[in-house]
Amino acid sequence: MRSTWHNPEIAAKPGKIRANPTRPLTMRLSEPTPHPPFHPIAHPIGYLLFWLALLLLGCQSLAHAASDPNFQVKVKRHAGKVMIDVNMLIAVPPHMAFEVMTDYNHMSSFLPSVTTSKITQKDGNRLTVEQKGRASSGPISFAFETVREINLIVPSEIQSKIIGGSIKQGESLTKFSAEHNGTRMVIHSESSAPAIMPPIVGVAFVEGQTRKQYGLLRDEMLKRQRALEHKAHPSAAAASAHAAAQAGAAPTSSAHAPPVPGATATPGSTAGAPGVSSPKPKQ
């Protein structure tokens, strides 16, 4: 960068000031010192805006929370820990709820936030499960990795303890009980809170993510239960259509079959079948 503040001819002869009107005064300036890259968490204003964004995103997912008494989520932070309580009633039997909650090898197929999930060790009802994923809400996302030791008490309880990964400490207890033609699922978990997590804003974000995850688990339970019921008790229309397809004819229904002129059908019969009076020919 050049400026007209200094002439090298004047600097070469100290004590004498001689201006050369034909040559512009020039000066070389040192390159500006590069500033460190802006980081939204390190910068005070960025830190505030970052967590305000999380608060707004969390509030959007919590807008309907009070409208469903059968799906309650509570999150609080205390003494460096995040405590989560979930209480939900699901219209599936306990064994179905237990099946979905323990389907660790396929959990990434119905939980988008989980990218990989697998059972690495198994000793009876004791499992070691590794999971990786990314929790996101709008433009904000966090990567996570957990290694958990799980003890299954079939079909009423799941005990889980974090033994590795990005979360240093954590335990959870999930209980299942039959209630009102469904299953009451009660979950309590405690884990170490991240150092940068603000007390109020971070809690709203965790609550939104928890509600989203257990909502997807509930949807998977209902989906599997409907598929099981459909397989065990197919509808009469589906059975009729299948039988007609096997016979090579289109399915028909006696209730909607066109009447035969002059024919009188008895209850439970159709025209042309036994029990049907056909018209007599004219003499």
C-alpha positions in Angstrom: 0.0 0.0 0.0 1.3 3.5 -0.9 0.8 6.9 0.6 2.1 10.5 -0.2 3.5 11.0 3.3 7.1 10.1 2.7 9.7 10.6 -0.1 12.7 8.2 -0.1 14.9 11.0 -1.5 14.4 13.1 1.7 15.1 10.0 3.9 18.4 9.4 2.1 19.7 13.0 2.9 18.8 13.7 6.5 18.8 17.4 7.5 17.8 18.6 4.1 14.3 19.0 2.9 14.2 19.0 -0.9 10.9 18.4 -2.6 10.7 17.0 -6.1 7.5 18.2 -7.6 7.8 15.7 -10.5 7.7 12.7 -8.2 4.9 11.9 -5.8 5.7 11.4 -2.2 5.4 7.6 -1.3 5.5 5.5 1.7 5.4 1.7 2.2 3.1 0.6 5.0 3.5 -2.8 6.6 0.8 -5.4 5.9 -2.1 -5.3 8.4 -2.0 -7.8 11.1 -4.5 -10.6 10.3 -7.4 -10.9 12.9 -8.3 -14.3 14.2 -11.3 -15.8 12.6 -14.7 -14.9 14.2 -16.2 -17.7 16.3 -19.8 -17.3 17.3 -19.3 -19.0 20.7 -16.0 -17.2 21.6 -17.4 -13.7 20.7 -19.7 -12.3 23.5 -22.3 -11.1 21.1 -22.1 -14.2 19.0 -22.5 -16.3 22.1 -25.7 -14.5 23.0 -27.1 -14.6 19.5 -26.2 -18.3 19.2 -28.2 -19.3 22.3 -31.1 -17.0 21.5 -31.4 -18.8 18.2 -31.5 -22.1 20.1 -34.2 -20.7 22.4 -36.4 -19.6 19.5 -36.0 -23.0 17.8 -36.7 -24.8 21.0 -39.8 -22.8 21.7 -41.2 -23.7 18.2 -41.1 -27.4 19.1 -42.5 -26.8 22.6 -45.5 -24.7 21.3 -47.8 -27.8 21.4 -46.3 -29.4 24.5 -49.2 -28.6 26.9 -51.9 -29.8 24.4 -51.0 -33.6 24.8 -51.5 -34.8 28.3 -50.3 -38.3 27.3 -46.8 -37.0 26.2 -45.1 -34.9 28.8 -41.4 -33.9 28.8 -39.6 -32.0 31.5 -35.9 -30.9 31.5 -34.0 -29.1 34.2 -30.4 -28.3 35.0 -29.0 -28.7 38.5 -25.5 -29.0 39.9 -23.8 -29.4 36.5 -26.3 -32.1 35.4 -29.2 -32.2 32.9 -32.2 -34.1 34.2 -34.8 -35.3 31.8 -38.2 -36.9 32.7 -40.6 -38.3 30.0 -44.0 -39.7 30.7 -46.0 -40.9 27.8 -49.0 -43.2 27.1 -48.8 -45.2 23.8 -51.6 -47.3 22.2 -49.4 -50.4 21.9 -48.8 -53.4 24.2 -45.8 -53.3 26.4 -43.9 -55.9 24.4 -44.1 -53.7 21.3 -42.8 -50.6 23.1 -40.0 -52.7 24.6 -39.1 -54.1 21.2 -38.7 -50.7 19.6 -36.8 -49.1 22.5 -34.3 -52.0 22.4 -33.9 -52.3 18.6 -30.5 -50.8 18.7 -29.1 -52.4 15.5 -31.9 -50.7 13.4 -32.4 -47.5 15.4 -30.7 -45.3 12.7 -33.5 -46.3 10.3 -36.3 -44.6 12.3 -34.3 -41.9 14.2 -32.8 -39.4 11.7 -30.5 -37.9 14.4 -28.7 -41.3 14.8 -26.3 -42.1 12.0 -24.9 -45.3 13.3 -26.1 -47.7 16.1 -24.9 -51.2 16.8 -24.6 -53.7 19.6 -20.9 -54.4 20.1 -21.1 -56.8 23.0 -23.8 -59.1 24.3 -23.9 -61.2 27.4 -27.4 -62.4 28.1 -29.5 -59.4 28.8 -26.4 -57.1 29.2 -25.4 -55.2 26.1 -22.8 -52.6 25.0 -24.2 -50.2 22.5 -22.3 -47.6 20.4 -24.2 -44.8 18.8 -23.1 -41.8 16.7 -25.3 -39.0 15.4 -26.1 -35.3 15.2 -28.8 -33.4 17.0 -30.1 -30.5 15.0 -32.7 -27.8 15.1 -32.8 -25.5 12.1 -29.3 -24.3 11.3 -27.9 -25.4 14.7 -26.5 -28.9 15.1 -24.3 -30.8 17.5 -22.5 -34.1 16.9 -22.6 -36.7 19.6 -21.1 -40.1 20.3 -22.0 -42.5 23.1 -21.0 -45.9 24.4 -23.6 -47.3 26.8 -23.8 -50.3 29.0 -27.4 -51.6 29.0 -29.2 -54.0 31.3 -32.5 -55.4 30.1 -35.2 -56.6 32.4 -37.7 -58.0 29.9 -40.3 -56.6 29.4 -40.6 -54.0 32.0 -37.3 -52.1 32.4 -34.2 -50.8 30.7 -31.2 -49.6 32.7 -28.6 -47.6 30.8 -25.2 -46.1 31.8 -22.8 -44.1 29.6 -19.3 -45.5 29.7 -17.7 -43.6 26.8 -18.1 -41.0 24.1 -18.6 -37.3 23.9 -20.9 -37.3 27.0 -18.8 -38.0 30.0 -21.4 -39.2 32.5 -25.0 -40.3 32.2 -27.5 -42.8 33.4 -31.1 -43.5 32.5 -34.0 -45.7 33.6 -37.0 -46.6 31.4 -40.0 -48.4 32.8 -43.0 -50.0 31.0 -46.4 -50.8 32.4 -49.7 -51.8 30.8 -52.4 -49.2 31.1 -55.7 -48.4 29.4 -55.2 -50.7 26.4 -51.7 -49.3 25.9 -48.3 -48.8 27.6 -47.2 -46.2 30.1 -43.6 -45.4 29.5 -41.7 -43.4 32.1 -38.1 -42.3 31.5 -35.7 -40.6 33.9 -32.1 -39.7 32.8 -29.3 -37.6 34.2 -26.2 -36.6 32.3 -23.3 -34.1 32.6 -24.2 -30.7 31.1 -21.9 -29.1 28.5 -19.8 -26.3 29.9 -21.2 -23.8 27.3 -24.8 -24.7 27.9 -26.7 -21.7 29.5 -29.2 -22.6 32.2 -32.5 -21.5 30.4 -31.8 -21.5 26.7 -29.9 -24.8 26.6 -32.7 -26.4 28.6 -35.3 -25.4 26.0 -33.2 -26.8 23.2 -32.7 -30.2 25.1 -36.4 -30.4 25.8 -37.2 -29.8 22.1 -34.8 -32.5 21.0 -36.1 -35.0 23.6 -39.7 -34.4 22.5 -38.7 -34.9 18.9 -36.8 -38.1 19.5 -39.5 -39.8 21.7 -42.2 -38.6 19.3 -40.4 -40.6 16.5 -40.0 -43.6 18.7 -43.8 -43.5 19.4 -44.5 -43.3 15.7 -42.3 -46.3 15.0 -44.2 -48.3 17.8 -47.6 -47.4 16.3 -46.4 -48.2 12.8 -45.2 -51.7 13.8 -48.3 -52.4 15.8 -50.6 -51.5 12.8 -48.6 -53.7 10.5 -48.8 -56.6 13.0 -52.6 -56.2 13.4 -53.1 -56.0 9.7 -51.1 -59.2 9.2 -52.9 -61.1 12.0 -56.4 -59.8 11.1 -56.7 -58.7 7.5 -59.9 -57.0 6.6 -62.8 -58.8 4.9 -62.4 -56.7 1.8 -58.7 -57.5 1.5 -59.4 -61.2 2.0 -62.2 -61.2 -0.6 -60.0 -59.4 -3.1 -57.2 -61.9 -2.5 -59.5 -64.8 -3.0 -60.9 -63.3 -6.2 -57.4 -62.7 -7.5 -56.6 -66.3 -6.9 -59.7 -67.4 -8.8 -58.9 -65.1 -11.7 -62.1 -63.1 -11.2 -62.9 -59.6 -10.0 -64.2 -59.4 -6.4 -67.9 -58.8 -6.0 -70.0 -58.0 -3.1 -73.5 -59.5 -2.6 -74.7 -56.2 -1.0 -73.9 -54.3 -4.2 -74.6 -57.0 -6.8 -77.1 -55.9 -9.5 -80.5 -57.6 -9.1 -81.9 -60.0 -11.6 -85.2 -58.7 -13.0 -88.0 -60.8 -11.6 -85.8 -62.7 -9.3 -86.5 -62.9 -5.6 -83.5 -63.5 -3.3 -83.9 -64.9 0.2 -81.8 -63.3 3.0 -78.2 -64.3 2.8 -78.3 -65.4 -0.8 -77.7 -64.0 -4.2 -79.5 -64.3 -7.5 -78.7 -67.6 -9.2 -77.6 -69.3 -6.0 -79.5 -71.8 -4.0 -82.4 -70.3 -2.2 -83.3 -67.9 -5.1 -86.7 -68.1 -6.8 -86.4 -67.6 -10.5 -89.3 -66.2 -12.6 -91.5 -68.8 -14.2 -91.6 -68.8 -18.1 -94.8 -67.5 -19.7 -97.2 -70.1 -20.9 
